[in-house]
């Protein structure tokens, strides 16, 4: 267990290198085997995790460039633990369910390298190591969209790369400046995030640095008005690319806010609550309306994904345990549900080679198993009680209600609007008469496809009914972070807004 994080990070990459010598016919089975081992290791990490300890666990620290304070520094807490588990789960299910028949070996190797970068982002506690994994994740996704995507794949891939890369460069400048400040204050260089937490920065520094980190994270989320790259990426990406992009890569942006921005710049975070809430509400309402106007089923899910990420951002800046814990839980919920919805769209696309809702109708009578699973995921997406989608959205809205009842009500319209466009998709595609001859002979879900969806359905119901096993460790780490933010805040306004729950002295140790 001393090096389990290193194994989780580099096992997929080493397996990817070995994958180059694997027989083409065995590539898919090889990828599934490696991804399954990685998932089992993440479950072992979860089982071994001390849920009563709010600080970092399984820490690994090896100096890399001692003169400049760069270290190989890994660790997980309740916030990052389940993001690692979700990453390994969705990678496994994505490889097992992918329908790609051309260059399968190259796709498997690419996905394994992508898994390394995603896990690395969630466990890195050194800013330089974090940044390297963050940037390296662009390369496999660029290749996936550009090599296996639709007719506009090159445009979509380049737009995705340029948006996220340029935002990341500004974030890197912010990281270097924080390290420079730390050196001026302490006399030593350090890029350890936990060391940076000890810095108490003036308000003007906090605001400028918050803006630098915000640009990198907001583009990845993506927040309005930086969201325009996402519908193109989803629309042109193969199904497996959309699944990984929606389930994991977008969460890297929201994770960055909770790992960097909130604990490092508490006063600036409080000052930016209203602007970020306004942008998030625009995300929620505007993209929901755009989703309703779409004729392509996959584009509906893509814009729906942006709308739900707005809910996550609202909870992130509620500055209380309910809102932030709900936000982190909603990251998991969105990852599971949106990933499943993109997989479901991929199923029907493989059969009909179209995603236009006008080409369907009456699918419930022809594909009842498919219709049932689609309906369950649809209900989870709109936040039906007793599904995973309800828990996170409810906590987010309860948490942000303490900040602004009016903005919470506006954000809550996402539930209504989301139900409208998702039920519209379901009505047009699954009910009514079968008007297309091609649809009358469509096959229902195969056993292989069923085994890909059953675990996701089980998680949606299980965590909707009993979220405590996941929510409790998240909540413990969030409460510790809030207590730390309150102690570090300079202004009285920040101390008044940051709601510190009762925590023990042990829980206040964030390192």
Buried (B, 14 or more C-beta within 10 A) or exposed (E): EEEBBBBBBBBBBEBBEEBEEBEEEBBBBBBBBBBBBBBEBBEBBBEEBEBEBBBBBBBBEEEBEEEBBBBBBBBBBBBBBBBBBBBBBBBBBBBBBBBBEEBBBBBBBBBBBBBBBBBBBBBBBBBBBBBBBBBBBBBBBBBBBBBBBEEEBEBBBBBBBEBBBEBBEBBBBBBBBBBEBBBEEEEEBBBBBBBBBBBEBEBEBBBBBBBBBBBBBBBBBBBBEBBEBBBBBBBBBBBBBBBBBBBBBBBBBBBBBBBBBBBBBBBBBBBBBEEBBEBBBBBBBBBBBBBBEBEBBBBBBBBBBBBBBBBBBBBBBBBBBBBBBBBBBBBBBBBBBBBBBBBBBBBBBEBBEBBBBEBBBBBBBBBEEBBBBBBBBBBBBBBBEEBBBBBBBBBBBBBBBBBBEEBBEBBBEBBEBBBBBBBBBBEBBBEBEBEBEEBEEBEBBEEEBBEBBEBBBEBBBEBBEEBEEBBEBBBBBBBBBBBBBBBBBBBEEBBEBBBBBEBEEEBBBBB
